[in-house]
């Protein structure tokens, strides 16, 4: 009788195979077909019942008329079987073969044959029956492990139903992967498939591990043979260095350098610059990729070097790779080339290309910056007309002088560049837009008030400035530059010699200010840095009473007080607003109570959020505070806007 799975495969190949002959062998199924009037095998399958294996095994070589497809055979499952002479386990395996499981087995009688089999070849699984006399399963498992083989053991038992679960527990406790009853072929089939998947995964991990070790070994060889001095540092300390690095700084072995601070290899005059260089990289701030300084050898001699820093991983640990270049030879030429790469030759300012790269780094790190960065786009007014009237030579002199004027006015840490013929760009870090506007006004005034003498003639010029915040939401440096350029053009359209600030939109700006206020309020609540300011109110028509208006005070990111509208904005967290309202009520009622004890009948006007008037617990809180402070309710007046009341 042909098994069902054979018939299924035969039916799928009916278009290309003659169904007359189907030959079932021990490990595979062979189909015979007619090709060029010759009977020949056209396909060999292993486990065709498993659709996933079938799909992967099928390979179409050619597809001409009369050419039949062929399939590559799949390796069989190789099992070692320890059992008695009863052949019960072999009968169980035959049942699996009839179900389409390709199995190659070898029967063993005891521990000594197991050791010989492990030395002879590679096996997938070991089946050990419990009815074999003189065989201790624990010793079998220990022998398999001692040989260093990945050979899972499955126990085959013949216990009755009540003892099957106990058999599984005992088998797993002894180190086996599972226990299967001698008559349960379906269970064994599932266990074999599971263990083969686990073995495949472990072998795949092993292959990747070997590949990784091979690449690490190759990398170490390249590192040791490299002529470039290379070291790896962590927390400012050396953890590894190649021979070229040791030779450059005069050390004989890595042991002398291990644990030595990299700062000890820098002369004292340059240590401060090197610290700033390292700190900027570790914080992700815009910084040069390399730094030139004087190094210090172990014998005390100095050498001119350039250090390049980049993030790396050494033996699974995050660290920094330090590549050192000897600058003793051709140092002056290299410095000139590096200078020309970054600077404008006429003004000495940074050039367009380098400024864009710095701006791109600023965008990447803007989300982690404590203060905002601003971009100023400055363009001289009527430059083309002036250029035609005074000539190119005089124009270069004018540009150089204006560059010197601007350089004297920029804030500390600002990056000024000549972006075009008559265009200058400035990137700076400021606390808020007001500070950016003040700096832009300083630059505008310096240009308009400056007088340049050229060949006995005096020339003046004006400029228009566009100011744009550098936000992490920008798609790239081109976006920020375009927005700043548009603002500058708006200033020129209005006559020039003025400043225009780029404002994304009122809703976006309000949301940003609200988010900033929300962070400030939450921080003030957590740190207890809230305060109240009181302004006296004088009634000119009635009897004089002590009336004060209270204003809550919260400092923003810039250190300036926030407006109450921002403090109680919708962007502030509702829970923070509730805490803020209760803090105001508690603070004011306590102050009223102290004033009354001093003999003063004082009235206070305070503002609460709109949320307070829809908070069901707020009224009860106010009532409780008035009762605890023993003050009348008339002394506390709550302010509310007309829109909120409606």
KETOR-406125 format. One line per 8 residues: number of its first residue (from 1); their letters; for each residue y, z, x of C-alpha. Coordinates in Angstrom, 2 decimals. Last residue first. Example, Ala and Ser with C-alpha at 12.3 -4.5 7.8 and 13.67 -1.06 7.14 Angstrom:
2
2) SA) -1.06 7.14 13.67  -4.50 7.80 12.30
! end
This chain:
646
646) XXXXXXXX) 81.69 30.24 -18.96  82.00 33.38 -16.84  80.85 31.51 -13.74  83.45 28.80 -14.25  86.16 31.40 -14.82  85.37 33.02 -11.49  84.17 36.60 -11.31  85.71 39.74 -9.86
638) XXXXXXXX) 84.19 43.21 -10.37  86.54 46.19 -10.81  85.38 49.63 -9.65  87.70 52.56 -10.39  87.17 52.18 -14.14  83.46 53.04 -13.73  84.19 56.68 -13.11  82.93 58.29 -9.88
630) XXXXXXXX) 80.09 60.75 -9.36  78.65 58.84 -6.33  75.11 59.11 -7.75  76.29 58.14 -11.25  78.30 55.18 -10.02  75.37 54.03 -7.87  72.94 54.32 -10.80  75.19 52.32 -13.10
622) XXXXXXXX) 75.66 49.61 -10.47  71.87 49.36 -9.95  71.23 49.22 -13.69  73.73 46.38 -14.01  72.11 44.50 -11.12  68.53 44.73 -12.43  68.79 41.83 -14.89  70.33 39.52 -12.29
614) XXXXXXXX) 72.29 36.89 -14.21  75.68 38.36 -13.30  74.65 39.09 -9.71  73.57 35.48 -9.12  77.16 34.35 -9.51  77.89 36.30 -6.34  80.01 39.43 -6.26  83.70 39.87 -5.56
606) XXXXXXXX) 85.33 43.27 -5.21  88.46 44.85 -6.71  88.83 48.54 -5.80  90.79 51.26 -7.53  91.71 54.51 -5.79  92.53 57.89 -7.33  93.19 59.81 -4.12  92.55 63.55 -3.78
598) XXXXXXXX) 90.50 63.47 -0.56  87.28 63.90 -2.55  88.40 60.90 -4.60  88.80 58.77 -1.48  85.28 59.65 -0.27  83.80 58.72 -3.64  85.67 55.40 -3.66  84.30 54.60 -0.17
590) XXXXXXXX) 80.71 55.31 -1.25  81.19 53.15 -4.32  82.49 50.32 -2.10  79.59 50.34 0.37  76.87 50.60 -2.27  78.36 47.82 -4.40  78.81 45.51 -1.37  75.29 46.24 -0.05
582) XXXXXXXX) 73.83 45.53 -3.49  75.54 42.14 -3.61  74.35 41.30 -0.07  70.74 42.26 -0.82  70.78 39.99 -3.87  72.35 37.16 -1.86  69.68 37.54 0.86  66.94 37.30 -1.78
574) XXXXXXXX) 68.60 34.17 -3.17  68.68 32.47 0.26  72.07 31.00 1.11  72.37 27.27 0.37  73.89 27.96 -3.06  77.02 29.36 -1.49  77.95 33.08 -1.59  78.82 33.33 2.11
566) XXXXXXXX) 80.35 29.85 2.13  82.72 30.66 -0.74  83.49 33.98 0.94  84.78 32.07 3.97  82.99 32.83 7.21  84.58 34.89 9.98  84.77 33.24 13.42  82.18 33.84 16.15
558) XXXXXXXX) 81.26 30.16 16.29  77.84 30.79 14.75  79.45 32.56 11.79  80.74 36.14 11.49  80.37 37.89 8.14  83.18 39.87 6.49  83.16 40.90 2.83  86.57 41.08 1.19
550) XXXXXXXX) 87.75 44.08 -0.81  90.92 44.08 -2.91  92.69 47.40 -2.98  94.60 49.29 -5.68  96.16 52.70 -5.11  98.44 53.07 -8.09  102.22 52.78 -8.48  103.24 52.95 -12.10
542) XXXXXXXX) 103.70 49.61 -13.77  105.68 46.41 -13.28  105.59 45.75 -9.53  101.83 46.37 -9.09  101.04 46.39 -5.35  97.63 45.18 -4.12  96.34 46.50 -0.78  93.92 44.30 1.23
534) XXXXXXXX) 90.56 45.75 2.27  88.15 44.31 4.86  84.43 44.95 4.52  81.73 44.87 7.20  78.24 43.48 7.78  76.65 43.81 11.23  73.55 45.71 10.09  71.20 43.65 12.27
526) XXXXXXXX) 68.94 42.31 9.51  71.74 41.88 6.97  73.99 40.17 9.53  71.15 37.84 10.57  70.46 36.86 6.96  74.17 36.24 6.34  74.55 34.14 9.52  71.47 32.03 8.71
518) XXXXXXXX) 72.74 31.39 5.19  76.20 30.52 6.51  74.70 27.84 8.76  72.68 26.47 5.85  75.78 26.45 3.66  77.80 24.68 6.34  75.10 22.01 6.61  74.84 21.66 2.83
510) XXXXXXXX) 78.57 21.39 2.45  78.68 18.70 5.13  75.90 16.73 3.46  77.55 16.96 0.04  80.96 16.05 1.39  79.66 13.10 3.31  79.01 12.26 6.99  82.49 13.28 8.23
502) XXXXXXXX) 83.59 11.35 11.31  86.89 12.78 12.53  89.81 10.45 13.12  92.43 10.99 15.80  95.80 9.29 16.32  97.75 7.04 18.69  96.81 4.04 16.58  98.63 2.53 13.62
494) XXXXXXXX) 96.34 3.41 10.72  93.90 0.65 11.61  93.59 2.18 15.08  92.45 5.53 13.64  89.93 3.76 11.42  88.68 1.91 14.49  88.11 5.23 16.28  86.13 6.55 13.32
486) XXXXXXXX) 84.00 3.41 13.36  83.39 3.84 17.11  82.26 7.45 16.60  79.78 6.33 13.94  78.53 3.50 16.13  78.12 5.79 19.14  76.10 8.28 17.10  73.81 5.57 15.72
478) XXXXXXXX) 73.38 3.87 19.11  72.28 7.19 20.63  69.27 7.27 18.31  68.13 7.75 14.74  70.60 10.58 14.16  69.08 13.61 12.41  69.28 15.63 15.63  73.05 15.60 15.20
470) XXXXXXXX) 75.74 14.78 17.74  78.99 15.35 15.85  81.51 12.48 15.79  85.15 12.29 16.92  86.99 8.96 17.04  90.04 8.73 19.29  92.92 6.26 19.36  94.94 5.80 22.53
462) XXXXXXXX) 98.49 5.38 23.74  99.96 3.76 26.82  102.85 4.09 29.19  104.04 1.92 32.06  106.68 2.44 34.73  107.58 -0.32 37.15  108.05 -0.03 40.91  104.84 -1.88 41.71
454) XXXXXXXX) 102.85 0.24 39.21  104.14 3.65 38.15  102.05 5.26 35.38  103.68 7.57 32.84  101.57 10.03 30.87  102.79 11.38 27.53  100.58 9.14 25.39  97.48 9.71 27.53
446) XXXXXXXX) 97.87 13.49 27.83  98.70 13.81 24.13  95.54 11.97 23.07  93.39 14.03 25.45  94.79 17.35 24.17  94.38 16.16 20.58  90.72 15.38 21.26  90.26 18.86 22.72
438) XXXXXXXX) 91.81 20.46 19.64  89.67 18.32 17.31  86.49 19.40 19.11  87.53 23.06 18.77  88.05 22.57 15.05  84.71 20.80 14.74  82.81 23.90 15.87  81.50 25.90 18.86
430) XXXXXXXX) 81.85 23.09 21.42  79.47 21.26 23.75  80.85 18.06 25.18  80.15 14.35 25.32  83.13 12.18 26.24  83.42 8.43 25.93  86.08 6.15 27.42  86.95 2.64 26.29
422) XXXXXXXX) 89.47 0.26 27.86  87.10 -2.02 29.77  83.98 -0.32 28.42  82.11 3.00 28.36  83.97 4.73 31.16  82.25 8.09 31.07  83.14 11.77 30.65  80.49 14.48 30.44
414) XXXXXXXX) 81.88 17.88 29.43  80.46 20.99 31.11  83.86 22.61 31.45  86.34 21.10 29.02  88.02 17.71 29.56  91.73 17.61 30.36  91.80 16.92 34.12  89.23 14.12 33.77
406) XXXXXXXX) 91.38 12.47 31.12  94.37 12.20 33.45  92.20 10.90 36.30  90.71 8.24 33.99  94.23 7.28 32.85  95.18 6.68 36.50  92.12 4.51 37.15  92.72 2.47 33.99
398) XXXXXXXX) 96.37 1.85 34.93  95.42 0.78 38.45  92.81 -1.59 37.06  95.43 -3.01 34.69  97.81 -3.61 37.59  95.21 -5.77 39.28  94.29 -7.62 36.06  97.80 -8.67 35.12
390) XXXXXXXX) 100.85 -6.86 33.70  101.55 -8.83 30.50  98.07 -10.13 29.73  96.51 -6.70 30.26  99.11 -4.98 28.07  98.34 -7.32 25.19  94.61 -6.74 25.66  95.08 -2.96 25.80
382) XXXXXXXX) 96.98 -2.72 22.52  95.75 0.86 21.97  93.41 2.44 24.53  90.01 3.45 23.16  88.54 6.97 23.08  85.14 7.77 21.53  84.58 11.53 21.53  81.02 12.83 20.99
374) XXXXXXXX) 80.38 16.40 19.94  77.61 18.87 20.69  76.90 21.85 18.47  76.01 25.29 19.74  72.70 27.12 20.24  70.83 23.96 21.13  67.18 23.65 20.06  67.66 20.85 17.47
366) XXXXXXXX) 70.05 19.08 19.84  67.33 18.70 22.51  66.24 15.13 21.76  69.77 14.07 20.83  71.11 15.43 24.12  68.47 13.46 26.01  69.64 10.27 24.31  73.26 11.09 25.12
358) XXXXXXXX) 72.39 11.48 28.79  70.64 8.08 28.76  73.62 6.52 26.98  76.00 7.98 29.59  73.90 6.51 32.39  74.11 3.00 31.02  77.82 3.15 30.19  79.01 4.38 33.56
350) XXXXXXXX) 79.85 7.91 34.67  83.36 8.28 36.03  84.39 7.20 39.53  87.19 5.13 38.03  86.64 1.69 39.56  83.01 1.93 40.74  81.72 3.26 37.40  79.03 5.79 38.13
342) XXXXXXXX) 75.31 6.26 37.54  73.58 3.55 39.53  76.48 3.36 41.95  75.96 7.01 42.89  72.24 6.56 43.36  72.84 3.56 45.60  75.42 5.47 47.63  73.15 8.49 47.98
334) XXXXXXXX) 70.29 6.31 49.10  72.46 4.71 51.74  73.66 8.10 53.02  70.18 9.56 53.17  68.80 6.61 55.11  66.57 8.99 57.05  66.78 12.76 56.52  66.19 12.45 52.80
326) XXXXXXXX) 62.56 13.53 52.82  61.31 13.35 49.26  59.70 16.30 47.49  57.61 15.99 44.34  57.39 19.16 42.24  54.99 19.22 39.33  55.68 21.92 36.76  53.13 24.12 34.97
318) XXXXXXXX) 50.93 24.28 31.90  47.50 25.63 32.80  44.26 23.71 32.25  43.45 23.48 35.96  46.96 22.14 36.64  48.99 20.63 33.82  52.33 18.86 34.32  56.02 18.88 33.41
310) XXXXXXXX) 58.33 16.98 35.81  60.61 17.95 38.69  61.84 15.70 41.50  63.14 17.40 44.65  65.31 15.58 47.17  65.28 16.82 50.73  67.54 17.28 53.74  65.85 19.48 56.31
302) XXXXXXXX) 66.71 22.89 57.74  64.82 24.73 60.48  63.83 28.35 59.91  60.29 28.13 61.34  58.78 28.22 57.83  60.91 25.24 56.85  64.01 25.49 54.65  65.15 22.69 52.38
294) XXXXXXXX) 68.70 21.43 51.98  69.54 19.96 48.62  69.26 16.88 46.45  68.22 17.27 42.83  65.95 15.20 40.63  65.47 14.34 36.96  69.09 15.25 36.27  69.65 17.48 33.29
286) XXXXXXXX) 70.08 17.44 29.53  68.64 20.73 28.20  64.92 21.23 27.60  65.07 24.95 28.35  62.66 24.61 31.30  64.56 21.62 32.65  67.95 23.35 32.47  66.58 26.50 34.11
278) XXXXXXXX) 65.09 24.57 37.04  68.34 22.77 37.82  70.40 25.93 37.33  68.11 27.76 39.76  68.36 24.87 42.24  72.14 24.99 42.12  72.11 28.74 42.82  69.62 28.32 45.65
270) XXXXXXXX) 71.68 25.67 47.42  73.71 27.91 49.75  70.72 30.17 50.43  68.56 27.37 51.82  65.63 26.30 49.66  61.97 26.92 50.54  62.19 30.56 49.43  63.16 29.35 45.94
262) XXXXXXXX) 59.66 27.92 45.58  58.45 31.48 45.34  55.33 32.09 47.48  52.21 32.96 45.45  50.05 30.56 47.44  51.96 29.20 50.45  50.12 30.95 53.30  46.79 30.49 51.50
254) XXXXXXXX) 47.48 26.75 51.24  47.11 26.40 54.96  49.09 25.60 58.11  52.62 25.83 56.73  55.55 23.96 58.30  57.58 22.89 55.26  56.76 19.19 55.52  53.19 19.84 56.69
246) XXXXXXXX) 52.36 21.99 53.67  53.74 19.34 51.31  51.78 16.56 53.03  48.63 18.72 52.90  48.78 19.03 49.07  50.19 22.01 47.20  48.87 24.48 44.63  49.94 27.59 42.67
238) XXXXXXXX) 53.45 27.97 44.09  55.66 30.41 42.19  58.75 29.73 40.02  57.03 30.75 36.80  54.33 28.18 37.57  54.60 25.69 40.42  52.59 22.67 41.44  53.27 20.96 44.76
230) XXXXXXXX) 53.49 17.38 46.01  54.61 16.03 49.40  54.18 12.26 49.13  51.71 10.85 51.65  48.89 11.24 49.15  45.40 11.86 50.56  45.01 15.34 49.06  46.42 14.23 45.73
222) XXXXXXXX) 44.22 11.13 45.64  41.13 13.24 46.32  42.20 15.77 43.72  42.68 12.98 41.18  39.20 11.60 41.91  37.68 15.05 41.42  39.63 15.49 38.21  38.45 12.08 37.05
214) XXXXXXXX) 34.82 12.97 37.78  35.17 16.34 36.10  36.60 14.66 33.02  33.80 12.10 32.93  31.22 14.87 33.27  32.85 16.78 30.43  32.96 13.63 28.30  29.26 13.05 28.91
206) XXXXXXXX) 28.47 16.69 28.17  30.43 16.57 24.93  28.43 13.49 23.92  25.20 15.27 24.82  26.19 18.25 22.70  27.08 16.02 19.74  23.83 14.08 20.02  21.86 17.31 20.22
198) XXXXXXXX) 23.60 18.62 17.10  22.89 15.37 15.23  19.29 15.54 16.38  19.08 19.14 15.21  20.30 18.25 11.74  17.98 15.25 11.43  14.98 17.28 12.52  15.82 20.12 10.11
190) XXXXXXXX) 16.18 17.70 7.19  12.82 16.05 7.90  11.18 19.45 8.41  12.33 20.56 4.97  10.96 17.38 3.36  7.66 17.75 5.20  7.02 21.24 3.78  3.28 21.81 4.25
182) XXXXXXXX) 3.36 23.55 7.62  6.31 25.69 6.59  9.43 25.28 8.69  11.21 27.78 10.97  14.62 27.18 12.52  16.60 26.90 15.76  14.32 29.15 17.78  15.73 31.99 19.87
174) XXXXXXXX) 13.44 34.90 18.96  15.81 36.02 16.21  15.75 32.50 14.76  11.97 32.60 14.49  11.81 36.12 13.09  14.40 35.38 10.40  12.70 32.10 9.40  9.31 33.82 9.18
166) XXXXXXXX) 10.83 36.57 7.03  12.09 33.91 4.62  8.62 32.37 4.43  6.78 35.62 3.79  6.77 35.65 0.00  5.86 31.95 -0.17  2.71 32.24 1.95  2.87 31.94 5.72
158) XXXXXXXX) 1.73 28.82 7.51  4.33 28.54 10.26  5.92 25.70 12.29  8.63 27.05 14.62  11.38 24.68 15.74  12.54 24.83 19.36  15.68 23.05 20.59  15.31 21.38 24.01
150) XXXXXXXX) 18.56 21.03 25.98  16.76 21.43 29.27  17.74 23.76 32.11  14.10 24.48 32.99  14.68 28.14 32.24  15.65 27.32 28.65  12.33 25.68 27.81  10.41 28.50 29.51
142) XXXXXXXX) 12.36 31.13 27.56  11.61 29.36 24.29  7.88 29.22 25.08  7.93 32.85 26.20  9.48 33.90 22.87  6.91 31.78 21.00  4.01 33.62 22.65  0.96 31.34 22.83
134) XXXXXXXX) -2.44 32.92 23.38  -3.93 31.57 20.19  -2.01 28.85 18.40  -1.41 29.73 14.73  2.37 30.02 15.08  2.91 26.31 15.59  5.54 25.16 18.09  7.60 22.02 17.55
126) XXXXXXXX) 9.78 21.13 20.55  12.68 18.70 20.22  14.37 15.83 22.06  12.31 15.23 25.17  13.23 13.95 28.64  10.45 13.22 31.10  7.78 14.36 33.55  9.13 17.77 34.56
118) XXXXXXXX) 9.42 18.92 30.96  5.87 17.77 30.26  4.47 19.75 33.21  6.23 22.94 32.07  4.94 22.46 28.54  1.37 21.95 29.80  1.45 25.39 31.39  2.78 27.04 28.22
110) XXXXXXXX) -0.02 25.91 25.93  -2.02 23.26 24.16  0.38 20.35 24.13  0.54 17.29 21.87  2.99 14.53 22.56  5.01 12.94 19.79  6.92 9.71 19.20  8.60 9.71 15.80
102) XXXXXXXX) 10.42 7.05 13.78  11.13 8.55 10.36  10.43 5.96 7.65  8.85 8.13 4.96  5.37 7.27 6.23  6.45 8.56 9.60  7.43 11.87 8.00  3.97 12.28 6.49
94) XXXXXXXX) 2.50 11.46 9.87  4.56 14.28 11.35  3.05 16.79 8.91  -0.44 15.54 9.73  0.35 16.05 13.40  1.43 19.61 12.63  -1.85 20.36 10.88  -3.93 18.81 13.67
86) XXXXXXXX) -6.42 21.74 13.50  -6.93 21.75 17.26  -4.18 24.27 17.77  -0.53 23.42 18.06  2.27 22.87 20.59  4.11 19.65 19.75  6.65 17.95 22.02  8.80 15.47 20.13
78) XXXXXXXX) 10.54 12.21 21.00  12.51 10.75 18.06  12.26 6.98 18.32  14.80 4.74 20.03  16.48 2.16 17.71  15.31 -1.46 17.98  17.91 -4.26 18.29  18.07 -6.55 15.29
70) XXXXXXXX) 17.62 -10.29 14.96  19.13 -12.86 12.65  17.17 -16.10 12.03  18.24 -19.55 13.17  17.24 -22.40 10.82  20.84 -23.38 10.06  23.07 -21.93 12.71  24.23 -18.32 12.51
62) XXXXXXXX) 24.02 -16.88 15.98  23.53 -13.38 17.40  24.09 -11.23 14.32  23.57 -7.57 15.33  22.12 -5.02 12.87  21.53 -1.59 14.45  24.80 -0.05 13.31  24.31 -0.98 9.68
54) XXXXXXXX) 20.67 0.15 9.58  21.56 3.51 11.19  24.11 4.21 8.49  21.79 3.00 5.74  19.00 5.38 6.67  15.82 3.82 5.22  15.73 1.42 8.15  14.45 4.22 10.40
46) XXXXXXXX) 13.69 1.93 13.33  13.86 -1.80 12.70  12.42 -4.88 14.45  13.46 -8.38 13.44  12.40 -12.02 13.84  8.78 -11.89 14.89  7.37 -15.44 15.11  5.40 -17.96 13.02
38) XXXXXXXX) 6.28 -21.46 14.21  7.28 -24.44 12.05  10.72 -24.48 13.72  11.25 -20.85 12.57  8.99 -19.18 10.02  9.27 -15.40 9.67  7.52 -12.18 10.61  9.03 -8.75 10.01
30) XXXXXXXX) 8.13 -5.85 12.34  8.40 -2.22 11.22  8.78 0.53 13.82  7.27 3.53 15.53  3.57 3.55 14.64  3.32 -0.06 13.52  3.56 -1.53 10.04  3.07 -5.32 9.93
22) XXXXXXXX) 4.55 -7.20 6.98  3.15 -10.67 6.42  3.72 -12.98 3.46  7.36 -12.05 2.79  8.66 -15.00 4.82  12.04 -13.92 6.14  15.54 -15.41 5.96  16.69 -15.05 2.37
14) XXXXXXXX) 14.10 -12.36 1.64  15.64 -10.04 4.26  17.01 -7.55 1.72  13.69 -7.66 -0.15  11.74 -6.86 3.02  14.00 -3.90 3.68  13.31 -2.53 0.21  9.59 -3.24 0.43
6) XXXXXX) 9.44 -1.30 3.68  11.33 1.60 2.09  8.89 1.68 -0.80  5.84 1.98 1.42  3.39 -0.99 1.39  0.00 0.00 0.00
! end
